[in-house]
């Protein structure tokens, strides 16, 4: 996972843990990022399908898998009557929840959607069982979907409460599952969403968010990242970007599958929406950053877009390269933010080694300095060898080569020279930093 950090006077974040998200820490503001992946399904047909109708006047009941496939197919098709036929009417509160899910599926407009029941079940509490009847049960399901223009699937595990209906099980709830773990939850499963698309850039926002503003910021960030990415990396990116902004900080944590405190100082997280690094990648923004200036948000979004463009959650490169490259591109697009980046460095700082991966852990004491140090590595390589060689150097590291091997192959120097360039850049940065 990669994230960006909050700095005392600006917002951003870096990438810790399993490469399931890219996090930019907000030591310079609020920030964060990450990435996992479900295997793409090459089938061109919709992944939801309805069972064939029975020739009998009264169709025979179907199994739960078929019932849920039929329900979600109706949602994707915008068939409100078909959707309502697959939803229980006993719980008035769930009627509101059911309508929200139907509307969100219409807004999301997935190119395809599949629901798979895993066979796992959980006991239903006595109060709910009394409300829903003895046949009610809670089953685990995996949702797999793909948005138009995407090349990979997104997926999530959810719990569905089912009750017997005249023609098979119907959906009676989505909140009766376990609370012992905190699985990542899709934004569209949590609350009402608004979607805005601008070419290859899409934003999906929760209640209370300014969708037009976020769309403009995301589109600009995609353009800036494209313009400032080193050419060898730019040529590998298709330009697709999806930014999600939950309506609350609690929903931000739920989308990430974490306790609210875990990302309280994280501005944004880039992560694969699924269990592997090959899943569709999303940038998830902390709604607390909405109060930041457009310039600060622009820096954060460019940083995160670099993670998307390079699919850095699956990278074998050290985190100083992953986060340093993202910072370098972001600060090329927003050079006015460099002053804040330098401000977190200690005067006279002369580290002997490049920042370790552990230095980028969200909430760590020196994480903001680690981001600034990582930026200066990439800045130094760019200044000594140029952007194209920086891109080739990153690709060699991304391929799993050591710093020594990557430097010799792409820069024509050994790792000691790269270290010297970096330390010279550190000395200059601390000499130039504000009072």
HELIX and SHEET records of a PDB file:
HELIX    1   1 UNK A   26  UNK A   28  5                                   3    
HELIX    2   2 UNK A   64  UNK A   77  1                                  14    
HELIX    3   3 UNK A   80  UNK A   85  1                                   6    
HELIX    4   4 UNK A   92  UNK A  108  1                                  17    
HELIX    5   5 UNK A  126  UNK A  132  1                                   7    
HELIX    6   6 UNK A  187  UNK A  190  1                                   4    
HELIX    7   7 UNK A  211  UNK A  228  1                                  18    
HELIX    8   8 UNK A  231  UNK A  234  1                                   4    
HELIX    9   9 UNK A  249  UNK A  256  1                                   8    
HELIX   10  10 UNK A  260  UNK A  263  5                                   4    
HELIX   11  11 UNK A  287  UNK A  291  5                                   5    
HELIX   12  12 UNK A  294  UNK A  310  1                                  17    
HELIX   13  13 UNK A  312  UNK A  314  5                                   3    
HELIX   14  14 UNK A  319  UNK A  333  1                                  15    
HELIX   15  15 UNK A  335  UNK A  337  5                                   3    
HELIX   16  16 UNK A  338  UNK A  343  1                                   6    
HELIX   17  17 UNK A  357  UNK A  360  5                                   4    
HELIX   18  18 UNK A  367  UNK A  385  1                                  19    
HELIX   19  19 UNK A  387  UNK A  398  1                                  12    
HELIX   20  20 UNK A  403  UNK A  410  1                                   8    
HELIX   21  21 UNK A  415  UNK A  432  1                                  18    
SHEET    1   A 4 UNK A  13  UNK A  14  0                                        
SHEET    2   A 4 UNK A   2  UNK A   4 -1                                        
SHEET    3   A 4 UNK A  21  UNK A  25  1                                        
SHEET    4   A 4 UNK A  34  UNK A  34 -1                                        
SHEET    1   B 8 UNK A  13  UNK A  14  0                                        
SHEET    2   B 8 UNK A   2  UNK A   4 -1                                        
SHEET    3   B 8 UNK A  21  UNK A  25  1                                        
SHEET    4   B 8 UNK A 266  UNK A 272 -1                                        
SHEET    5   B 8 UNK A 281  UNK A 285 -1                                        
SHEET    6   B 8 UNK A 241  UNK A 245  1                                        
SHEET    7   B 8 UNK A 201  UNK A 205  1                                        
SHEET    8   B 8 UNK A 194  UNK A 198 -1                                        
SHEET    1   C 4 UNK A 112  UNK A 122  0                                        
SHEET    2   C 4 UNK A 137  UNK A 146 -1                                        
SHEET    3   C 4 UNK A 154  UNK A 165 -1                                        
SHEET    4   C 4 UNK A 168  UNK A 173 -1                                        
END                                                                             
